[in-house]
């Protein structure tokens, strides 16, 4: 599980946080895992991958918003006659 999450996130600390979050979700809601649907390993990998992708999308959207805000602020500060 470690290599794939590090490859996606490219940040060891974030990868560790995602791993902890996935295990805590399973700990708090063990009924979410159905062994009839697949192995525990597959379940954990799928949830880790999904959460990693969600985090990347969220960070990308945040950076885009910040860049847009910075451009608007810079453009508004210029006086065009």
ROPA-804861 format. One record per atom (N, C-alpha, C): chain; residue in three letters; x, z, y. Coordinates in Angstrom, 1 decimal. Each point is the difference from the previous one (the first is absolute). Layout:
ROPA-804861
SITE  chain  resn      px      pz      py
SITE      A   ala       X       Z       Y
...
***
This chain:
ROPA-804861
SITE  chain  resn      px      pz      py
SITE      A   unk     0.8     0.0    -1.2
SITE      A   unk    -0.8     0.0     1.2
SITE      A   unk     0.9     0.0     1.2
SITE      A   unk     1.1     0.6     0.0
SITE      A   unk     0.9     0.2     1.2
SITE      A   unk     0.5    -1.3     0.6
SITE      A   unk     0.4    -0.9    -0.9
SITE      A   unk     0.6    -1.3     0.5
SITE      A   unk    -1.0    -0.8     0.7
SITE      A   unk    -1.2    -0.2    -0.6
SITE      A   unk    -1.0    -0.9     0.7
SITE      A   unk    -0.5     0.6     1.3
SITE      A   unk    -0.2     1.3     0.1
SITE      A   unk    -0.5     0.5     1.3
SITE      A   unk     1.1    -0.1     1.1
SITE      A   unk     1.3     0.2    -0.4
SITE      A   unk     1.1    -0.1     0.9
SITE      A   unk     0.1    -1.5     0.5
SITE      A   unk    -0.2    -0.9    -1.0
SITE      A   unk     0.1    -1.4     0.3
SITE      A   unk    -1.1    -0.5     1.1
SITE      A   unk    -1.1     0.6    -0.2
SITE      A   unk    -1.1    -0.3     0.9
SITE      A   unk     0.2     0.6     1.4
SITE      A   unk     0.2     1.3     0.0
SITE      A   unk     0.1     0.8     1.2
SITE      A   unk     1.4    -0.1     0.7
SITE      A   unk     1.0    -0.2    -0.7
SITE      A   unk     1.4     0.0     0.5
SITE      A   unk     0.3     1.3     0.8
SITE      A   unk    -0.6     1.1    -0.4
SITE      A   unk     0.3     1.3     0.6
SITE      A   unk    -0.2     1.0    -1.1
SITE      A   unk     1.1     0.7    -0.3
SITE      A   unk     0.0     1.0    -1.1
SITE      A   unk    -1.0     1.1     0.3
SITE      A   unk     0.0     0.5     1.2
SITE      A   unk    -0.9     1.1     0.4
SITE      A   unk    -1.5    -0.3    -0.1
SITE      A   unk    -0.3    -1.2     0.5
SITE      A   unk    -1.4    -0.5    -0.2
SITE      A   unk    -0.4    -0.2    -1.4
SITE      A   unk     0.9    -0.5    -0.8
SITE      A   unk    -0.2    -0.2    -1.4
SITE      A   unk    -0.3     1.3    -0.7
SITE      A   unk     0.8     1.0     0.3
SITE      A   unk    -0.2     1.4    -0.6
SITE      A   unk    -1.4     0.5     0.5
SITE      A   unk    -0.4    -0.1     1.2
SITE      A   unk    -1.2     0.5     0.5
SITE      A   unk    -1.2    -0.7    -0.7
SITE      A   unk     0.1    -1.3    -0.2
SITE      A   unk    -1.1    -0.8    -0.7
SITE      A   unk    -0.1     0.5    -1.5
SITE      A   unk     1.2     0.2    -0.6
SITE      A   unk    -0.1     0.5    -1.4
SITE      A   unk    -0.6     1.4    -0.1
SITE      A   unk     0.3     0.9     0.9
SITE      A   unk    -0.6     1.3     0.1
SITE      A   unk    -1.5    -0.1     0.2
SITE      A   unk    -0.4    -0.8     0.9
SITE      A   unk    -1.4    -0.2     0.3
SITE      A   unk    -0.8    -0.5    -1.2
SITE      A   unk     0.6    -1.0    -0.7
SITE      A   unk    -0.7    -0.5    -1.2
SITE      A   unk    -0.1     1.1    -1.1
SITE      A   unk     1.0     0.7    -0.2
SITE      A   unk    -0.1     1.1    -1.0
SITE      A   unk    -1.0     1.1     0.4
SITE      A   unk     0.0     0.3     1.3
SITE      A   unk    -1.0     1.0     0.5
SITE      A   unk    -1.4    -0.5    -0.1
SITE      A   unk    -0.2    -1.3     0.2
SITE      A   unk    -1.4    -0.5    -0.2
SITE      A   unk    -0.4     0.1    -1.4
SITE      A   unk     0.9    -0.3    -0.9
SITE      A   unk    -0.3     0.1    -1.4
SITE      A   unk    -0.2     1.5    -0.4
SITE      A   unk     0.8     0.9     0.5
SITE      A   unk    -0.2     1.4    -0.3
SITE      A   unk    -1.3     0.5     0.5
SITE      A   unk    -0.4    -0.4     1.2
SITE      A   unk    -1.3     0.5     0.6
SITE      A   unk    -1.2    -0.7    -0.6
SITE      A   unk     0.2    -1.2    -0.5
SITE      A   unk    -1.2    -0.8    -0.6
SITE      A   unk     0.4    -0.6    -1.3
SITE      A   unk     0.3     0.8    -1.0
SITE      A   unk     0.4    -0.5    -1.3
SITE      A   unk    -1.0    -0.9    -0.7
SITE      A   unk    -1.2     0.1     0.4
SITE      A   unk    -1.1    -0.8    -0.6
SITE      A   unk     0.1    -1.5     0.4
SITE      A   unk     0.8    -0.3     1.1
SITE      A   unk     0.2    -1.3     0.4
SITE      A   unk     0.8    -0.9    -1.0
SITE      A   unk     0.8     0.7    -0.8
SITE      A   unk     0.8    -0.7    -1.0
SITE      A   unk    -0.9    -0.1    -1.3
SITE      A   unk    -0.2    -1.2    -0.5
SITE      A   unk    -0.7    -0.3    -1.2
SITE      A   unk     0.9    -0.7    -1.0
SITE      A   unk     0.4     0.8    -1.0
SITE      A   unk     1.0    -0.6    -1.0
SITE      A   unk    -0.5    -1.2    -0.7
SITE      A   unk    -1.3    -0.2     0.0
SITE      A   unk    -0.6    -1.2    -0.7
SITE      A   unk     0.3    -1.2     0.8
SITE      A   unk     0.3     0.1     1.3
SITE      A   unk     0.3    -1.2     0.9
SITE      A   unk     1.5    -0.3     0.0
SITE      A   unk     0.9     0.9    -0.5
SITE      A   unk     1.4    -0.3     0.0
SITE      A   unk     0.8     1.3     0.0
SITE      A   unk     1.3    -0.2     0.0
SITE      A   unk     0.9     1.1    -0.2
SITE      A   unk     0.1     0.8     1.3
SITE      A   unk     0.5     1.2    -0.1
SITE      A   unk     0.3     0.8     1.2
SITE      A   unk     1.0    -0.7     0.9
SITE      A   unk     1.0    -0.5    -0.6
SITE      A   unk     1.1    -0.7     0.8
SITE      A   unk    -0.6    -1.1     0.8
SITE      A   unk    -0.9    -0.9    -0.6
SITE      A   unk    -0.6    -1.1     0.7
SITE      A   unk    -0.9     0.5     1.2
SITE      A   unk    -0.7     1.1    -0.3
SITE      A   unk    -0.8     0.6     1.0
SITE      A   unk     0.8     0.5     1.2
SITE      A   unk     1.1     0.7    -0.3
SITE      A   unk     0.8     0.5     1.1
SITE      A   unk     0.7    -1.1     0.8
SITE      A   unk     0.5    -1.0    -0.8
SITE      A   unk     0.6    -1.2     0.7
SITE      A   unk    -0.9    -0.7     0.9
SITE      A   unk    -1.2    -0.3    -0.5
SITE      A   unk    -1.0    -0.7     0.8
SITE      A   unk    -0.4     0.8     1.3
SITE      A   unk    -0.2     1.3    -0.1
SITE      A   unk    -0.3     0.8     1.1
SITE      A   unk     1.2     0.1     1.0
SITE      A   unk     1.2     0.1    -0.5
SITE      A   unk     1.2     0.0     0.8
SITE      A   unk     0.2    -1.3     0.8
SITE      A   unk    -0.2    -1.1    -0.7
SITE      A   unk     0.1    -1.3     0.6
SITE      A   unk    -1.0    -0.2     1.1
SITE      A   unk    -1.2     0.3    -0.3
SITE      A   unk    -1.1    -0.1     0.9
SITE      A   unk     0.2     0.8     1.3
SITE      A   unk     0.4     1.3    -0.2
SITE      A   unk     0.2     0.9     1.1
SITE      A   unk     1.2    -0.5     0.9
SITE      A   unk     1.0    -0.6    -0.7
SITE      A   unk     1.2    -0.5     0.7
SITE      A   unk    -0.4    -1.2     0.9
SITE      A   unk    -0.8    -0.9    -0.6
SITE      A   unk    -0.4    -1.2     0.8
SITE      A   unk    -0.9     0.5     1.1
SITE      A   unk    -0.9     0.9    -0.2
SITE      A   unk    -0.8     0.6     1.1
SITE      A   unk     0.8     0.5     1.1
SITE      A   unk     1.0     0.7    -0.3
SITE      A   unk     0.9     0.6     1.0
SITE      A   unk     0.7    -1.1     0.8
SITE      A   unk     0.5    -1.0    -0.7
SITE      A   unk     0.7    -1.1     0.7
SITE      A   unk    -1.0    -0.7     1.0
SITE      A   unk    -1.2    -0.3    -0.5
SITE      A   unk    -1.0    -0.6     0.8
SITE      A   unk    -0.3     0.8     1.3
SITE      A   unk    -0.2     1.3    -0.2
SITE      A   unk    -0.3     0.9     1.1
SITE      A   unk     1.2     0.0     1.0
SITE      A   unk     1.2     0.1    -0.5
SITE      A   unk     1.2     0.0     0.9
SITE      A   unk     0.1    -1.3     0.8
SITE      A   unk    -0.3    -1.1    -0.7
SITE      A   unk     0.1    -1.3     0.6
SITE      A   unk    -1.0    -0.1     1.1
SITE      A   unk    -1.2     0.4    -0.3
SITE      A   unk    -1.1     0.0     1.0
SITE      A   unk     0.3     0.9     1.2
SITE      A   unk     0.6     1.1    -0.3
SITE      A   unk     0.3     1.0     1.1
SITE      A   unk     1.1    -0.7     0.9
SITE      A   unk     1.0    -0.6    -0.6
SITE      A   unk     1.1    -0.6     0.8
SITE      A   unk    -0.5    -1.2     0.8
SITE      A   unk    -0.9    -0.7    -0.6
SITE      A   unk    -0.6    -1.2     0.8
SITE      A   unk    -0.8     0.5     1.2
SITE      A   unk    -0.8     1.1    -0.2
SITE      A   unk    -0.7     0.6     1.1
SITE      A   unk     0.9     0.5     1.1
SITE      A   unk     1.1     0.7    -0.4
SITE      A   unk     0.9     0.5     1.0
SITE      A   unk     0.7    -1.1     0.7
SITE      A   unk     0.4    -1.1    -0.7
SITE      A   unk     0.6    -1.2     0.7
SITE      A   unk    -1.0    -0.6     1.0
SITE      A   unk    -1.2    -0.2    -0.4
SITE      A   unk    -1.0    -0.5     0.9
SITE      A   unk    -0.2     0.8     1.2
SITE      A   unk    -0.1     1.3    -0.2
SITE      A   unk    -0.1     1.0     1.1
SITE      A   unk     1.2    -0.1     0.9
SITE      A   unk     1.1    -0.1    -0.5
SITE      A   unk     1.3    -0.1     0.8
SITE      A   unk     0.0    -1.3     0.8
SITE      A   unk    -0.5    -1.1    -0.6
SITE      A   unk     0.0    -1.3     0.7
SITE      A   unk    -1.0     0.1     1.2
SITE      A   unk    -1.2     0.6    -0.3
SITE      A   unk    -1.0     0.1     1.0
SITE      A   unk     0.5     0.9     1.2
SITE      A   unk     0.6     1.1    -0.4
SITE      A   unk     0.5     0.9     1.0
SITE      A   unk     1.1    -0.7     0.9
SITE      A   unk     0.9    -0.7    -0.7
SITE      A   unk     1.0    -0.7     0.8
SITE      A   unk    -0.6    -1.1     0.8
SITE      A   unk    -0.9    -0.8    -0.5
SITE      A   unk    -0.7    -1.0     0.8
SITE      A   unk    -0.8     0.5     1.1
SITE      A   unk    -0.6     1.1    -0.1
SITE      A   unk    -0.8     0.6     1.0
SITE      A   unk     0.8     0.6     1.2
SITE      A   unk     1.3     0.3    -0.4
SITE      A   unk     0.9     0.6     1.1
SITE      A   unk     0.6    -1.0     0.9
SITE      A   unk    -0.1    -1.3    -0.4
SITE      A   unk     0.6    -1.1     0.8
SITE      A   unk    -1.0    -0.4     1.1
SITE      A   unk     0.5    -0.2     1.2
SITE      A   unk    -0.9    -0.5     1.0
SITE      A   unk     0.2    -1.5     0.2
SITE      A   unk    -1.0    -0.8    -0.3
SITE      A   unk     0.1    -1.4     0.0
SITE      A   unk    -0.8    -0.5     1.3
SITE      A   unk     0.6    -0.7     0.9
SITE      A   unk    -0.6    -0.4     1.2
SITE      A   unk    -0.3    -1.5     0.0
***
